[in-house]
Amino acid sequence: PGETCRHYEYTCPSQCTENWPHDITVIADFLHMHAIGSQMWTTVNRAAMEPITLNRIDYWAVNFQSFTPVGSQGANTPGDGLVIKRGDRINTHCVYNNPTQ
């Protein structure tokens, strides 16, 4: 009670991606929130590596949403997409600002 900003983290664990039949290549990303969203980002976490930011929006505007090209090092980098490997963990973070709650 009394908090206006709340951070939520959602995880696709490595135990889930290990069951994929093959690695996948992400060529674009579309982050989506509603009016009370204020910030959102997704990371790919691989053993013995720094997390790779798949996409990040620090100042959310509900009327400005679009696909973001994804390169070999994440959002808006050169390359033909980011390979998410079997066993990678994917985390999506959402920050909501709801001053009425």
N, C-alpha and C positions, 0 to 999 in steps of 0.2 A: 504493500500500500504506500502511496505517495511517490513511487518511482515513475518517471515518465519514459525513460529509455530502458529497454530490455533487450538483452543479447541472447539469441538462441543459436545453438550449433547442432547441425544434423550431420550424421556420419553414415557413409556407405563403407563398412569395414573391409579390411583386406580379406577376411574370411568369405565375404560375398564375392568380391572381384576374382578371387582364386578360382571360382566355379565358372567363370566365363569360358566359352570355348576357345577364345583367342583374344589378343590385345585389340583395343579399339583406337582409332585416330579421330580426335575431335578437331573439326575445322572451323567451328563457330560456336558461340555460346550466347544464350539469351537469359539474362537474369530478370526475374519478374517478382515484384512486390506490389502491394496496394498503397493507398494514400498515406497510411501511417508509417510506412517504411522510411528509414533514413539512410541506411548503409547496408551493403551486401557484398560478399565475396566468396569464392570457391577456391580451395586449394587441393592439389594432388600431392599426396605424401607417399614417398617411396623409401624403402629401407636405405640407410646410410647416405641420404641426400637431403638437402634443404628442400622444404616444401616449394612447389611450383604454383604460382597464382594463376589459375585458369582464367579468372575474370574478377574484376573488382570495381565497384561503384561506391565512392565515398560520400557523394551528395546525391541522394536519390530524388528523382523528380518523376512522379507517376505518369506525366504526359510526355516524357522523353524516354522511350524504351526502344532498343534496337538490338539486332544481332551484332556481336563483336567478333571479328576475325581472330582465330587462335593460331599462333605459329608454334614453332618447336620449343619455345621457352615460355609459352603462355599467351595471354591476351595481347593483341597488337604487336606481336614480334614476328620477324621474318620466318618463313618456312611453310611447309605444307601441312601443318596441323601438329597437335601434341598427342603423342602416343601414350595412352593410359594402359599400363601393363597389368596383367593378371597379378593379383597380390597388392596392388596399390590401394591406399585408403583415400577416399574423397570426402572432404569436409566442406559444408556450406554454412556460412555464418550470416545471420540476419539480425539487424538492429532495428527495432521499432520504437517510435516516439509517439506515445499516446497520452497527451496531457490531461485527458478527461478521466483517466483511470489511475 
